[in-house]
Structures are given as structure tokens and as C-alpha cells.
């Protein structure tokens, strides 16, 4: 008989390299799923780790193997510290996404480091992890994986929009849940903020001082990716190949780059929603704190953009990876073929015991 209550830790590290999100959550399953967040925090990466993870895209296979081992040990320390700090005694599993280094579904390949079996031994608890690899092997994009959590936990909203390293959206359609990556967000904006001496553009204050650049906006909106039909996903490789070279000629005015890029994001998001005033969009991820960006959303679309509590904005993805782990423990579907393009719905991830 399956349990009706689970206490798990969700662990998430995003491509924007902001840090590692950890959430201790209790799920109750009766006629529907309910959750209660008990503790949550983000551990920011040191400059050394941020630099190393950013450079790993160009590492050799041997270097990646060494980095995977090093990062797994580091992650174990982070998780163990979180458990001790919050005096966590009841724990069914640690459900960890790991950190994406390479995501090339077109080459049948994706790599998330920090998912080695030794993680369970180091923290002394059951681990559920490596959720993307199986989907790619089944012909899927391996992303996004969050939409099944949107269906289970946030069905009151027509759309769920996450603004992290990339913007991704999910919604229910007649043929099932549909979700896909819309465009790059913080993977583009944070590096430009850093050029101006800031870790990120707080509240969009820098972007708000910039000027609209029609040429830049036109070139961005005409990238081939936006003409592709879902399912589709993005990785940092695409940003490095398509976005940064395009923006290089405009870098003499960085505030205007940030402003125009916010307009670009807003236009792509507007293309992804239906525009109806009674359609509600749940907005989470770090980009939800960018007031100027949210203003642009409301300029370009009539839908209702709902900004929830700071806790949900910051930790929704970690919450849902905790849910994916519980679904895996229960042997239930946690990845939808309608979302990723895989050959079938499946229960993805690996389970390691200490």
C-alpha cells in the first residue's frame, strides 16, 4: 500500500548560476495533492564555483568526470548542512535535479552533474535524481519537467510561467499538457548586468533607464527558434551561439540592451499566451522580481499575470523536483510525452540508497 504522506527535500540548481535551492516539504495525498513548505533557502555559489560551472561547457570528458565527482561531494555538503541546520529528522528522500552542464537532446545527450550514486552515501539518505536522461533516451527533449507539477499542484491557473535562466511555460490543452521553453531570460540579462558591476538588474532598474532599439528587437524576434513548434527546449549553448553574437554590436549602450531584451521577452511571452483577460498566469522564478519586465508583460498582453509569495517565486522548481521524486518513489508517471516529445509517458529518475 502506498503512503499518503511524504517528507522530502527538493534540490535545484539552475542555468543562471544563482545558487542551489533547497526545500523541505511535506506532501499529503488524499483525493488531491497538497503540500506544505517547512523550510527553504538558497545557497549562493561562490565566485570560484560560478566560474567553474560556467566554463564546464568546454571541458573534456575527463575534466567533466572529475567535475562531476567534485560537485557531487560539494552538493552532499550543502544538503547535509541544510538537514542539520533545520534539524530534519523525518526524511523519505532527497530529490535532486543536479546542475545542467550540457543539454543536447538533438544529439541524444544531456548531462546533469551531482547525480552520482555516492551522493546517497555521503548524506546518509535515499536519493532520487537524474530525471532528464531517461526522457532523452526515449526521444524526448528532457525538458521541461516541471509541467506535471503544474498540473498536479497549480491547476487553478491557465498558464504557469517560470522566469529563470530561461522562460518556460505550461498549459493544459485538448491533447494533454503542453509546455516548452520560450526564450532566454537571466542567462542573457545577468551577464550584461555584471558588465555594469551588478550581479543582476534589481527590479529592472537599469533596463528602465535604457532606450528601445528597434533593430535589435527585430533581429531577436526573427531567430529561427521562435518559428519552431513545441515541444522545444533551450540550453546555454543556444544562448552562446545565437544571442550573444547578435547583441555584440549593441553593447555600446548596455542599459538599452537590457531594456530592449526585456521587451523581446515580453513579446515572446505574449505570443505564448492566448491574450484573454480572464486567463491567469502564475509567474515564478527570479525574473518575477524584475518589475520593469513584468510591466512589459502587461504592456504586450491582456492576460492576468499573478505574482505569488516570495517563497513560491523562489522555490517552485525545487518544490516540483521534490514532487517528481515522490512520484518516482510511488512508481507513478512524472514525465509527460505531450510535453517533452518522448515516445511515452514514464516514471523517470534514479533511486540510490545509502
C-alpha positions in Angstrom: 0.0 0.0 0.0 1.3 3.4 -1.0 1.9 6.0 1.7 -0.3 9.1 1.8 2.3 11.4 3.4 5.9 12.1 2.3 8.5 14.4 3.7 11.3 15.1 1.2 14.0 17.6 0.3 13.9 19.1 -3.2 17.2 20.4 -4.6 17.6 22.5 -7.7 20.4 24.4 -9.4 19.5 26.5 -12.4 21.4 27.5 -15.5 21.5 31.2 -14.3 24.0 30.0 -11.7 22.2 32.0 -8.9 22.8 29.2 -6.4 21.3 26.0 -5.1 17.7 26.0 -3.9 16.8 23.6 -1.2 13.2 23.0 0.1 12.0 20.7 2.9 8.3 19.9 2.1 5.5 17.6 3.2 3.2 16.2 0.6 -0.2 14.8 1.6 -2.1 12.7 -1.0 -5.8 12.0 -0.4 -8.3 12.9 -3.1 -5.8 15.5 -4.2 -2.2 16.5 -3.7 -1.5 19.2 -1.0 1.9 20.5 0.0 3.3 22.3 3.0 6.8 24.0 2.8 8.5 23.5 6.1 11.9 25.1 5.3 13.6 26.6 2.3 16.7 28.5 1.4 19.1 29.3 -1.4 22.9 28.8 -1.1 24.6 31.2 -3.4 27.6 29.9 -5.4 31.0 31.2 -4.6 32.7 33.1 -7.4 35.0 30.1 -7.9 32.1 27.7 -8.3 30.2 30.0 -10.6 33.3 30.4 -12.8 34.0 26.7 -12.9 30.4 25.7 -13.8 30.2 28.4 -16.5 33.4 27.1 -18.0 32.4 23.5 -17.9 30.7 23.6 -21.2 34.1 23.4 -22.9 35.6 20.7 -20.5 36.9 17.5 -21.9 35.3 14.2 -20.9 37.9 13.5 -18.3 37.6 17.1 -16.9 33.8 16.6 -16.7 34.2 13.3 -14.9 36.4 15.0 -12.3 34.0 17.9 -12.0 31.0 15.6 -11.5 32.8 13.9 -8.6 33.8 17.2 -7.1 30.4 18.8 -7.5 28.7 15.7 -6.0 30.8 16.0 -2.9 30.1 19.7 -2.7 26.4 19.1 -3.1 26.4 16.5 -0.4 27.9 19.0 2.0 25.3 21.6 1.1 22.5 19.1 1.6 23.9 17.8 4.9 24.3 21.3 6.2 20.7 22.1 5.3 19.5 18.9 7.1 21.5 19.8 10.2 20.5 23.5 10.2 16.8 22.7 10.1 17.1 19.7 12.5 15.4 17.5 9.9 14.6 14.1 11.4 11.9 12.7 9.2 13.0 12.3 5.6 11.8 9.9 2.9 14.3 11.0 0.3 16.4 13.8 -1.2 15.1 14.6 -4.7 17.8 16.4 -6.6 18.0 17.8 -10.1 21.7 18.3 -10.1 23.3 21.0 -12.3 22.9 21.0 -16.1 26.3 21.3 -17.9 25.2 20.2 -21.4 21.8 19.8 -22.9 21.8 18.5 -26.5 18.6 16.4 -27.0 19.1 16.6 -30.7 22.3 14.6 -30.1 20.5 12.2 -27.7 22.6 13.7 -24.8 22.1 15.6 -21.6 24.4 15.9 -18.6 23.4 17.0 -15.1 26.3 16.7 -12.6 25.9 15.9 -8.9 23.8 12.8 -9.6 26.4 10.1 -8.7 25.3 7.2 -6.5 27.9 8.3 -3.9 25.6 11.2 -3.0 23.3 8.9 -1.0 26.3 7.5 0.9 27.6 10.9 1.7 24.4 12.3 3.0 23.1 9.1 4.6 19.7 9.3 3.0 17.8 7.9 0.0 18.3 10.0 -3.2 16.1 10.3 -6.2 17.9 12.1 -9.1 18.9 12.4 -12.7 15.4 13.0 -14.1 16.3 14.1 -17.6 18.5 11.3 -19.1 15.8 8.7 -19.5 13.5 11.1 -21.3 16.2 11.9 -23.8 16.8 8.2 -24.4 13.1 7.9 -25.2 13.4 10.5 -27.8 12.2 13.4 -25.7 13.7 16.9 -25.1 14.5 16.1 -21.5 12.8 19.4 -20.7 10.8 21.0 -19.3 10.0 18.5 -16.5 8.1 20.9 -14.2 4.7 20.8 -16.1 3.4 17.7 -14.4 3.8 19.6 -11.1 1.9 22.5 -12.6 -0.9 20.1 -13.5 -1.0 18.5 -10.0 -0.3 21.5 -7.8 -1.3 24.6 -9.7 -4.3 23.7 -11.9 -6.1 26.9 -10.9 -4.0 28.8 -13.4 -4.4 28.7 -17.2 -0.6 29.1 -17.6 2.4 28.5 -15.4 5.3 30.7 -16.4 8.8 30.4 -14.9 11.4 33.1 -15.4 14.8 31.6 -14.6 17.8 31.1 -16.8 15.1 30.6 -19.5 11.4 31.4 -19.7 9.3 28.3 -19.9 5.5 27.9 -19.9 3.0 25.1 -19.4 -0.8 24.8 -20.0 -3.5 22.2 -20.4 -4.7 21.5 -24.0 -7.2 19.2 -25.5 -4.4 16.7 -26.3 -2.7 16.9 -22.9 -0.3 19.2 -21.0 1.8 21.3 -23.3 5.0 23.0 -22.2 8.1 24.4 -23.8 10.9 26.9 -23.4 10.0 30.3 -24.7 13.3 32.2 -24.7 16.4 33.0 -22.6 16.0 35.3 -19.6 18.6 35.5 -16.9 21.2 33.7 -18.8 21.3 36.8 -21.0 20.4 39.6 -18.7 22.6 38.7 -15.7 25.9 38.8 -17.8 25.0 42.3 -19.0 24.2 43.5 -15.5 27.6 42.1 -14.4 29.3 44.2 -17.1 27.8 47.2 -15.2 29.0 45.9 -11.9 25.8 44.3 -10.7 25.0 40.6 -10.1 21.6 41.2 -11.7 19.4 44.1 -12.7 17.4 44.5 -9.4 13.8 45.3 -10.2 14.8 46.1 -13.8 16.1 49.5 -12.7 18.9 49.6 -15.2 16.6 48.4 -18.1 14.2 51.1 -17.2 16.8 53.8 -18.0 17.6 52.4 -21.4 16.1 53.2 -24.8 14.1 51.0 -27.2 16.3 49.6 -30.0 14.1 48.6 -33.0 16.9 47.0 -35.0 18.0 44.8 -32.0 14.4 43.8 -31.2 13.7 42.9 -34.9 16.8 40.7 -35.1 16.0 38.9 -31.8 12.4 38.2 -32.7 13.5 36.7 -36.0 15.6 34.0 -34.6 14.8 30.6 -36.1 13.9 29.0 -32.7 10.7 31.1 -32.4 9.3 29.6 -35.6 9.6 26.0 -34.3 6.6 24.3 -32.9 6.6 22.7 -29.4 7.9 20.6 -27.9 11.2 22.5 -27.9 13.8 23.4 -25.3 16.8 25.7 -24.9 20.3 25.4 -23.4 23.2 27.7 -22.7 24.8 26.5 -25.9 22.0 28.2 -27.9 22.5 31.5 -26.0 26.2 31.4 -26.7 25.7 30.7 -30.4 22.6 32.8 -31.2 22.1 35.6 -28.7 25.4 36.9 -27.6 26.8 37.3 -31.1 23.7 39.1 -32.2 23.8 41.5 -29.2 27.5 42.3 -29.6 27.0 45.2 -32.0 24.7 46.9 -29.5 26.9 46.7 -26.4 28.0 50.3 -26.5 24.7 51.0 -24.7 24.1 48.3 -22.1 21.0 49.8 -20.4 19.3 49.9 -23.8 20.4 46.3 -24.4 18.7 45.3 -21.2 15.5 47.4 -21.9 15.1 46.0 -25.4 15.8 42.5 -24.3 13.0 42.8 -21.7 10.7 43.9 -24.5 11.8 40.9 -26.5 11.0 38.5 -23.6 7.6 40.2 -23.2 6.8 39.9 -26.9 7.7 36.2 -26.9 5.6 35.5 -23.7 2.7 37.4 -25.3 3.0 35.0 -28.3 2.8 32.1 -25.9 -0.5 33.0 -24.2 -4.0 33.5 -25.5 -4.4 37.1 -24.7 -7.7 36.7 -22.9 -8.3 38.9 -19.9 -9.7 36.0 -17.8 -6.7 33.9 -18.4 -4.5 33.8 -15.3 -0.7 33.3 -15.5 1.3 32.2 -12.4 4.7 33.8 -12.6 7.6 32.4 -10.7 11.4 32.3 -10.9 13.9 35.1 -10.3 12.5 37.2 -13.2 9.2 37.7 -11.3 11.1 40.2 -9.2 12.0 42.3 -12.3 9.3 45.0 -12.0 10.2 46.5 -15.4 10.0 43.1 -17.1 6.6 42.4 -15.6 5.4 45.9 -16.7 6.4 45.0 -20.2 4.4 41.7 -20.0 1.3 43.8 -19.1 2.0 46.2 -22.0 2.1 43.4 -24.6 -0.7 41.1 -23.3 -4.1 41.4 -21.6 -3.9 38.2 -19.5 -3.6 38.5 -15.8 0.0 37.9 -14.6 -0.1 36.8 -10.9 2.9 37.3 -8.8 2.7 34.9 -5.8 4.5 34.8 -2.5 8.3 35.3 -2.5 8.7 31.7 -1.2 6.8 30.2 -4.1 8.6 32.5 -6.6 12.0 31.4 -5.3 11.3 27.7 -4.7 8.6 26.5 -7.1 11.1 24.5 -9.2 12.7 22.9 -6.2 9.2 22.1 -4.9 8.3 20.4 -8.1 11.5 18.4 -8.3 10.6 17.2 -4.8 7.3 16.1 -6.2 8.9 14.4 -9.2 11.0 12.4 -6.7 7.9 11.3 -4.7 6.1 10.3 -7.9 9.2 8.2 -8.8 9.1 6.5 -5.3 5.5 5.7 -5.9 6.2 4.3 -9.4 3.9 6.9 -11.0 4.4 8.9 -14.2 6.4 12.0 -13.6 7.3 13.0 -17.2 4.7 13.6 -19.9 5.3 12.7 -23.5 2.9 15.6 -24.6 5.5 18.0 -23.0 8.8 16.5 -23.9 8.0 14.6 -27.2 9.2 11.3 -25.7 7.7 8.1 -27.1 5.7 7.5 -23.9 4.8 8.9 -20.5 7.2 7.5 -18.0 8.5 7.5 -14.4 11.9 9.0 -14.7 14.9 9.2 -12.4 17.3 7.0 -10.5 16.9 5.9 -6.9 20.1 5.4 -4.8 20.1 4.0 -1.3 22.9 4.8 1.2 
